Amino acid sequence: MLETELTRALHIRYPIIQAPMAGGPTTADLVAAVSNAGGLGSLGAGYLTPEQIRLAIQEIRARTDRPFAVNLFVPEQPTESEAAIAEMTAYLNVYREALGIPSNPLIPSFSESFEEQVRVLLEERIPVLSFTFGIPPQEVIQAMKDQGSFVIGTATTVDEAIRLEAAGVDAVVAQGSEAGGHRGTFLKDASGSLIGAMALVPQMADHVSLPVIASGGIMDGRGLVASLALGAAAVQMGTAFLACTESGAHPAYKQKILSENEDATEITRAYSGKAARGIRTDFMRDMQQYSGTIPDYPIQNAMTRDIRQAAAKANRPEYMSLWAGQGLRLASSRSAAAIIRQTVDQANALAQRLTGLGTSGHLK
Ligand SMILES: Cc1cc2nc3c(=O)[nH]c(=O)nc-3n(C[C@H](O)[C@H](O)[C@H](O)COP(=O)(O)O)c2cc1C
C-alpha cells in the first residue's frame, strides 16, 4: 500500500527517508537502523572531513547491506569585511569568557573541501547522494549518476525545484517552512521562501516531473499519508528521529526535543549566518540585539563552533544550537525501528480508513 515510484527506484520498503542531520545526530547506528527497518537512512556529512566520511560509510556498511544516503552542503563563497568579522569575534568573546575558553580563537578554514568530500563518495560508490544549499557543479552530478548513485536535491520553492530538475537530479526534497535545521533556500532570500509543506508539496508536484519528497513537520503516519495525498513520493523526517535511541544528539538537546512544544522554535542566523529553525535559546535572543552584521555562512558557523562545543561539554543548552522542526510534541525517544514501524502501521490503518470513507460515500 505504501509502495511508490521512489521506493521502487531506491530499493527500499517504505517511502520514509530519515533526514541527514549534520553535527552529530545521524550516527552510523541511526543510519543503518533506519535502512534495516525498511526506510532510507541518511548520513549528514556536511561538516565531516573526507576521512571521517569514509570511516562513517564503512561503519554503516558493517551494519547494513541496505541502501543509504550521504548528504553534503553545496559550498558558498561568502564575502565579509574584516571589520565585521573582528566585531563579531569581540562580541563572541563574552560567551567564551562565560564558558572558560580562550578568546579570539584562530579559525584556519571556514568549511571542508567539497571536492575532497565528493571524491570519497565516488570512491566508496555510495547508493544515494543528497545535498542542500544549492546545486553542485554539473560534473559532480554527472559523475555521481554515472557511477550509479541516485541523486537528490533540496528545494524550498517551486522555482528551485525546476532548476534542480534542469540540473539532472533524480528527485527533489520539498523543504517546508516547518522544517528543523538549515533552510536549503538558494535562489532568493530565505525569509521570502518560507512556504509551508501543505502549500509547497502539491505545487512542486505539479511543476516538476521528478519524484517529490515532502519534508518539514512530518512526524508519524498521519504526516506520511497526508504527504502522499499531496503528491509526494516519500517523506524526509528529521525531528522525528532526533531523540531516538540511536541518535547522537547531546542528552540535553534530546531532553529539549522531548519536552518542548510546537511554538518553541524560530528561524535564526545567529549560530551559522544561514537561516535555520531551532528551539529558542539565550544565544539566539542575545544575538537579536546585536547591532553589527552577522557574517554569512559558513563564516559565522566557524566562528561560533568553539562556543557551541564548549557549551555542549558544559551541559549548557542555552548556548547550543538546538535545531528542531515544528512537530516537536510528536517526537519520541524510542528506537528508530519502532518509530518506522509505528509510522507505517499508522499510515496503513489511516489509508484503509480513508479508502473506507471513499467507498462508503462520505467523501463524495
Ligand atoms: C538537527 C538537524 C540537522 C539537519 N541537518 C541537515 C543536513 O545536514 N542536511 C540537510 O540536507 N538537511 C538537514 N536538516 C534538514 C532536514 O533535511 C529536513 O529538511 C528537516 O529535518 C525536516 O523537518 P523536520 O525536522 O520537521 O522533520 C537538518 C534538520 C535538523 C533538525
The ligand as an SDF file (V2000), in Angstrom:
LIG
                    3D

 31 33  0  0  0  0  0  0  0  0999 V2000
   19.2710   18.7870   13.6100 C   0  0  0  0  0  0  0  0  0  0  0  0
   19.0170   18.9340   12.1490 C   0  0  0  0  0  0  0  0  0  0  0  0
   20.0830   18.9200   11.2760 C   0  0  0  0  0  0  0  0  0  0  0  0
   19.8600   18.9890    9.8940 C   0  0  0  0  0  0  0  0  0  0  0  0
   20.9320   18.8880    9.0500 N   0  0  0  0  0  0  0  0  0  0  0  0
   20.7130   18.7660    7.7120 C   0  0  0  0  0  0  0  0  0  0  0  0
   21.7840   18.4460    6.8230 C   0  0  0  0  0  0  0  0  0  0  0  0
   22.9130   18.2550    7.2340 O   0  0  0  0  0  0  0  0  0  0  0  0
   21.4950   18.3470    5.5010 N   0  0  0  0  0  0  0  0  0  0  0  0
   20.2190   18.5110    5.0050 C   0  0  0  0  0  0  0  0  0  0  0  0
   20.0160   18.3940    3.7860 O   0  0  0  0  0  0  0  0  0  0  0  0
   19.1890   18.8170    5.8270 N   0  0  0  0  0  0  0  0  0  0  0  0
   19.4060   18.9240    7.1520 C   0  0  0  0  0  0  0  0  0  0  0  0
   18.3390   19.1750    8.0090 N   0  0  0  0  0  0  0  0  0  0  0  0
   17.0120   19.4150    7.4320 C   0  0  0  0  0  0  0  0  0  0  0  0
   16.3220   18.1110    7.1110 C   0  0  0  0  0  0  0  0  0  0  0  0
   16.8120   17.5680    5.9140 O   0  0  0  0  0  0  0  0  0  0  0  0
   14.7950   18.2650    6.9250 C   0  0  0  0  0  0  0  0  0  0  0  0
   14.5240   19.2740    6.0000 O   0  0  0  0  0  0  0  0  0  0  0  0
   14.0760   18.5730    8.2220 C   0  0  0  0  0  0  0  0  0  0  0  0
   14.5760   17.8040    9.2790 O   0  0  0  0  0  0  0  0  0  0  0  0
   12.6020   18.2960    8.0550 C   0  0  0  0  0  0  0  0  0  0  0  0
   11.8600   18.8540    9.0800 O   0  0  0  0  0  0  0  0  0  0  0  0
   11.5360   18.0920   10.4680 P   0  0  0  0  0  0  0  0  0  0  0  0
   12.7780   18.2400   11.2800 O   0  0  0  0  0  0  0  0  0  0  0  0
   10.3900   18.8460   10.9900 O   0  0  0  0  0  0  0  0  0  0  0  0
   11.2560   16.6550   10.1370 O   0  0  0  0  0  0  0  0  0  0  0  0
   18.5430   19.1180    9.3880 C   0  0  0  0  0  0  0  0  0  0  0  0
   17.4740   19.1490   10.2880 C   0  0  0  0  0  0  0  0  0  0  0  0
   17.6940   19.0400   11.6460 C   0  0  0  0  0  0  0  0  0  0  0  0
   16.5120   19.0260   12.5780 C   0  0  0  0  0  0  0  0  0  0  0  0
  1  2  1  0
  2  3  1  0
  2 30  2  0
  3  4  2  0
  4  5  1  0
  4 28  1  0
  5  6  2  0
  6  7  1  0
  6 13  1  0
  7  8  2  0
  7  9  1  0
  9 10  1  0
 10 11  2  0
 10 12  1  0
 12 13  2  0
 13 14  1  0
 14 15  1  0
 14 28  1  0
 15 16  1  0
 16 17  1  0
 16 18  1  0
 18 19  1  0
 18 20  1  0
 20 21  1  0
 20 22  1  0
 22 23  1  0
 23 24  1  0
 24 25  2  0
 24 26  1  0
 24 27  1  0
 28 29  2  0
 29 30  1  0
 30 31  1  0
M  END
$$$$
